[in-house]
Every structure is written in C-alpha cells, then in structure tokens.
Amino acid sequence: MGEIRKYIREDKSIKVSREISLLNYKINKAIILLSQKLMREPSKKEIAEFLEIDENSINEAINSLNPIKSLDDSLNDDETFSLYEVIPSKEENVDNVIMLRESIAKLNADEKKLIELRYYSDRTQTEIAHYFNTNQTGISRQEQKILVKLRNSLSA
C-alpha cells in the first residue's frame, strides 16, 4: 500500500515536496471543515488562521496544484499566439537595454536630465518644465525630439 501511495505522490511532471503535498491535504480538510462551519467557502486568510500558518504558504501549496502549461499552448481560441511567442527573450532584453544606455549616454546633459526626470523619476512634463524654467509645451517638444534621436540610434 505504501508503494502505491508513493507512486501516486511522485507521478507528476514536476515534483512537489512532500511537505507541500501534506499541506495541500490539510488545506483540503480545512476547506471541508470550514465550509460546513461557515456555510460558505472559506477565504485563504481563514484557512491560514485555522491551520495556524501564514497565507503565503497556503498560496504556494494551492498554486502547486495548478496544471502545467506548455509553451506551445495557444493563448486564445483562434490559436494566433503561443505562450512561447509572447514571453520575451532575456537575451534580447539585455541587448536592448545596453543599446538604450549607450544611446542615452550620447545625449547632452539637459537631454539626459529630461529623460532621467521623465522616465526614471516618473515626473510630469509640468514638473520638468518648472525644473528647467520653461513651459510644458517646450518640454513636450524637446521630449519628442529626444525620443526620435533614441529611436534612430536604436534602429541604426
């Protein structure tokens, strides 16, 4: 009987620790008991309080039961995109970041400061205009010119 349980427990495409499997068993028991007691489905917080463990452990255990998605599965009914096509490549992102940093380094000091304030400090054009003692329209035009420079630099 122990071998059958071991086979069922370990017959998964991704191995889940025995502790998490045991926690899932406890969670299911707690859900049944709390559902009867509360006359509704219990929240994760209520389950965590009942089992005297933190809510993150509950989430981890429940998420371990989710089926595995293949990268080739379509994301929608018309099978236009697969998950593989939507997830960006880390290598491409690193190259783009390096190229962008090099392009920003070629800008003059005021242009760099405008980009820093606008995109890294998340300031509005009006706030940046106060910083440069100009108006918002001027900042908008300057920003557009800088973005065109950066696009041209990245596409070259």
C-alpha positions, -999 to +999 in steps of 0.1 A: +000+000+000+029+024+008+044+018-027+011+028-044+009+060-023+045+068-031+039+062-069+007+084-069+025+111-049+056+111-072+038+106-105+038+142-116+057+161-143+070+185-117+080+171-083+063+188-054+079+184-020+062+161+005+056+190+029+036+209+002+017+177-007+009+172+030-001+209+033-025+205+004-041+176+021-045+197+053-059+226+033-085+204+016-096+190+050-097+226+064-118+238+035-143+210+041-145+217+079-147+255+075-172+253+047-195+233+070-189+256+099-192+289+080-218+278+055-197+292+026-163+287+011-136+299+034-110+326+023-073+318+022-069+340+052-094+320+072-077+288+061-044+301+072-057+312+106-074+278+110-042+259+102-021+285+121+003+291+091+010+321+070-011+329+039+019+327+016+023+290+024-014+285+016-009+303-018+023+283-026+006+250-018-026+258-038-005+270-068+014+238-068-018+221-079-022+242-110-017+223-142+015+229-162+011+250-193+031+241-224+049+269-241+033+257-273-003+261-260-023+288-277-033+318-255-067+323-271-093+303-291-081+313-325-046+299-318-029+331-330-002+333-304+015+307-283+029+314-248+064+309-263+058+338-287+046+362-260+074+356-234+103+379-243+138+365-246+161+377-218+190+380-242+171+404-265+161+425-235+197+427-222+209+438-257+181+464-259+189+478-225+226+480-234+219+498-267+195+522-249+220+531-223+247+537-249+222+559-268+213+579-237+250+584-229+254+602-263+227+628-254+238+662-240+234+669-203+200+687-205+186+659-226+198+632-202+183+651-173+150+654-191+149+616-198+160+609-162+133+630-147+106+619-171+112+581-172+133+572-142+119+596-117+084+595-132+079+632-132+052+650-153+061+674-181+049+703-160+072+694-131+101+691-155+092+724-170+095+740-136+129+724-132+141+738-165+123+772-161+103+767-193+067+757-202+052+722-205+048+726-243+085+732-247+093+701-226+069+680-247+086+691-279+120+685-265+110+651-253+097+641-287+129+652-303+149+632-278+128+601-284+132+604-322+170+606-316+169+575-294+147+556-319+170+564-348+201+554-327+185+521-317+173+513-353+207+520-368 
